[in-house]
Structures are given as structure tokens and as C-alpha cells.
Amino acid sequence: MGLDATGDLASHLALVLAWALVLTLSMQTLLTGWFYLQVRGLLLQRQRWPEEPAGGWPAAEVVLCLRGADPSLAEALAALAHQRYAGPWRLQLVVDSLADPAWAVAEASLAALEASGQASWQAAQLGPLQGRPQRGSLKSASLRQAFAHLHPATALVALVDADAIVSPDWLTDLARACSQPGVGAVSGNRWYQPQAGSLAGRVRAGWNGGALVLMTLLGIPWGGSLAVRRQVIDAGTWSERLKTSLCEDTSLIEPLRQLGWRYDFRPELIALDQDDSMAFSDLAPWIGRQLLTARLHHPAWPLVALHGGGSALLLLAAAAWLVLGHSGLLAAALALYELGCMALLLVIEATALRALASPGGEAIPRPLTPLGRRAWQWLRHLPVTQLIYALAFWRACWNRRVDWRGVTYRVLGHRDPGGPGVEALGWDE
């Protein structure tokens, strides 16, 4: 009886895990379908917009915060210089210090672009960060400084990352989207298509595919290509939140709601990223920091945690049970789950590339590999991606320190004085 009872319990547990895998895959299928329909609807919506915003093209200001010279910085500045924006716009750069390597690159690039007559901005302002407060990240401090020095006529503020090579119509697309009724902020997202197809690059791309769906459906902005109305900065609490926050994007939602504005994701602003230089050892810390920003600052974190933590625990439990025992049903369910995730990544990829190829989107720079090869690439990297995601999720939930561009921050939770947010413990010069 004892052996029979143990066997029955093992069979029952395997059955429960198998059904949990099927239900989880079904839920992820529904989310991916919702994502596809939302992107399709937003692209169709854009076709009905007038070519020019109802109130005319707002005076815009692009803010770029720099710490360290990204290899693509000069190219990124050239892309900004070539904007085809019909309204007046300015560029404001805040560099960590005069000694920062980015200062010399930015100064030389701006001078060359303006001397050649290629720069489309009305004026470009370059300045160092004036102070390093103990609370909040250096990027948040740089943004607060930039916001304090906005031109009086500026009505639209756009943020961009130093590694973003934007299209000539990038600022135009931001302005059109942010000028729609009821919209206070818009952003795109990123799609990774690693050039060399390294393990680290494919794992990051796989994680980002799932993140793209959740960020779209849960309304989580991306600061790498973000625009806000000037009123959000002047009349809201966003600048106050930046005093302690790790990042700017996920801390934006509550200030928007308080002002009666909404945030919109715009698929035509998805940026193609072909960088394949990340080391495998940096993956979990990098993904963990992305998750940490949602944990600290975004109201949808419980749903992100339920999705990430639940799926990670389920996969670990299923894998452990297969190692300890033998269950054909559970093995079949796990195989079905992995194949299903591979198929969903293909759908997400096709949806993102459709946005990239849409009017206003980026051009796809190289032909796609055949469908069968892409499917195999996703499938064979899935287990590693899921393992790295589980490690990153653990870091985001429990780590009390985070490193970002040479700065070590202590994580302040909701129960800490001055939290949620971060405080600097030290930085490299």
C-alpha cells in the first residue's frame, strides 16, 4: 500500500504539472494574440491621423544623457542631426562630467555637424552634470537638470538613448503620436536582431520578445525612445519622483494619471538593435536591472512578478520532477510547452518586424533567415533563456544592490525611508 500510495502521489503530481504547463502556454498564447491585435490596430489607427497635428507642430527639445562614450554615439548624434521635423526643435546633452569620454566625442560631433550645415536643430546645448546627489540614479539627476533648463517655448520633450540610431522621421512620429487627444506620453520599444547570433545575443532577444508583449499590454514605457508633453514636467510629480528613482520611464505612469493624461505605446517607434557585444555573464544582471525598474516604479509589477515568477517556478518544478522520476505525460507536456513558446516567439518576431517595415518604422537592414532556421534558433536557446530569466527575476526581487555604468546603488524598497528608489554607494570616475 505504501509503494502504491507513493506511486499514485507521483503520478498525480506529474499530471498537475503537465496541466499547469498546458494552461500556462494557453495563457501566453492569449497574451501574444492580444499583442498582435493591438499592434495591428495601432498601425491602422496611425493611417487615419492627419499629416500634421491639429495645433501645428509643437516646439520640441530632445534630451540625451551621457555617461561613457558608447561606440555608436557619433552615429547617434548624426541621426539626430538629420531629423526631418517640420517644427522648431533643440538638442540638449547632459554629460556626466567634463572628464567623461563622451564629452570629447559629443563636442567634436556637434561642432562637425553644425559646421557642415547638416544639423536640423535650431540650437544644441552641451553641459556637464552639476551635482551628484546621494539619492536617485545619475541618469535621473541628469534629466532633472535638463528639465530645469528647457527652452521656454518647448512644448514637447523627447528622450533618447546614446546607442539609438533613430530614423529621420523619429521626432515627427513622436510629435504626431503625443499630440493625439488625451495622450501625455508615448514610447516605442526595442527589437533585438543580433548580428552574429551569439548565445548571449539570442538569449537577450528571446527574453526581450516576451518583455515586448508584457510591456505593451501592461503599459510599461521605454525611455530609449520616449516623448512627453511639457505640462507633464511642469505641472506633475514626475520630477519629484526622479529625485530617488533608478530610471525615468517606469516612474512616469502615476504622474501621468494624476494629470489626467494617458501613456500610449506606438509600434512604429520600435527600434531595431543589432548589437551583439554583451557578454553572457552580464545577461542576468542586465535583465535583472530591467525588471527592477518595474518592481520599484510601475504599478503593474505584481502582474509582471506573477508571470515571471510563476512560469519560472513551474518550469523548474517540471524539470526537477523529470530528473527525479519518469513521466511520459510530463515530458510530453514540457516538450509541447517549449515548442509552443518557440511558435509564439515567431509570431512576436513577425509582429515586431511588421511594425519596423510600416510607414514611419525602421527599414530592416538585412534579409531574414528562412523560417525553419529561425524556429530552430529560438527553440535551441529557449532553455538557457528561461534559466537566465529565472536568475534575473530572483535578482530583481531580492538583490539589495545594483550596478549601472560604474555606479553601485543600494535599492530602497517601499518600506525604506525615501523609497522606493535607489541611493548611490559609490562610483567609478
C-alpha positions, 0 to 999 in steps of 0.5 A: 500500500505504501509503494502504491500510495507513493506511486499514485502521489507521483503520478498525480503530481506529474499530471498537475504539472503537465496541466499547469504547463498546458494552461500556462502556454494557453495563457501566453498564447492569449497574451501574444494574440492580444499583442498582435491585435493591438499592434495591428490596430495601432498601425491602422489607427496611425493611417487615419491621423492627419499629416500634421497635428491639429495645433501645428507642430509643437516646439520640441527639445530632445534630451540625451544623457551621457555617461561613457562614450558608447561606440555608436554615439557619433552615429547617434548624434548624426541621426539626430542631426538629420531629423526631418521635423517640420517644427522648431526643435533643440538638442540638449546633452547632459554629460556626466562630467567634463572628464567623461569620454563622451564629452570629447566625442559629443563636442567634436560631433556637434561642432562637425555637424553644425559646421557642415550645415547638416544639423536640423536643430535650431540650437544644441546645448552641451553641459556637464552634470552639476551635482551628484546627489546621494539619492536617485540614479545619475541618469535621473539627476541628469534629466532633472537638470535638463528639465530645469533648463528647457527652452521656454517655448518647448512644448514637447520633450523627447528622450533618447538613448546614446546607442539609438540610431533613430530614423529621420522621421523619429521626432515627427512620429513622436510629435504626431503620436503625443499630440493625439487627444488625451495622450501625455506620453508615448514610447516605442520599444526595442527589437533585438536582431543580433548580428552574429547570433551569439548565445548571449545575443539570442538569449537577450532577444528571446527574453526581450520578445516576451518583455515586448508583449508584457510591456505593451499590454501592461503599459510599461514605457521605454525611455530609449525612445520616449516623448512627453508633453511639457505640462507633464514636467511642469505641472506633475510629480514626475520630477519629484519622483526622479529625485530617488528613482533608478530610471525615468520611464517606469516612474512616469505612469502615476504622474501621468494619471494624476494629470489626467493624461494617458501613456500610449505605446506606438509600434512604429517607434520600435527600434531595431538593435543589432548589437551583439557585444554583451557578454553572457555573464552580464545577461542576468544582471542586465535583465535583472536591472530591467525588471527592477525598474518595474518592481520599484516604479510601475504599478503593474509589477505584481502582474509582471512578478506573477508571470515571471515568477510563476512560469519560472517556478513551474518550469523548474518544478517540471524539470526537477520532477523529470530528473527525479522520476519518469513521466511520459505525460510530463515530458510530453507536456514540457516538450509541447510547452517549449515548442509552443513558446518557440511558435509564439516567439515567431509570431512576436518576431513577425509582429515586431518586424511588421511594425519596423517595415510600416510607414514611419518604422525602421527599414530592416537592414538585412534579409531574414533567415528562412523560417525553419532556421529561425524556429530552430534558433529560438527553440535551441536557446529557449532553455538557457533563456528561461534559466537566465530569466529565472536568475534575473527575476530572483535578482530583481526581487531580492538583490539589495544592490545594483550596478549601472555604468560604474555606479553601485546603488543600494535599492530602497524598497517601499518600506525604506525611508525615501523609497522606493528608489535607489541611493548611490554607494559609490562610483567609478570616475 
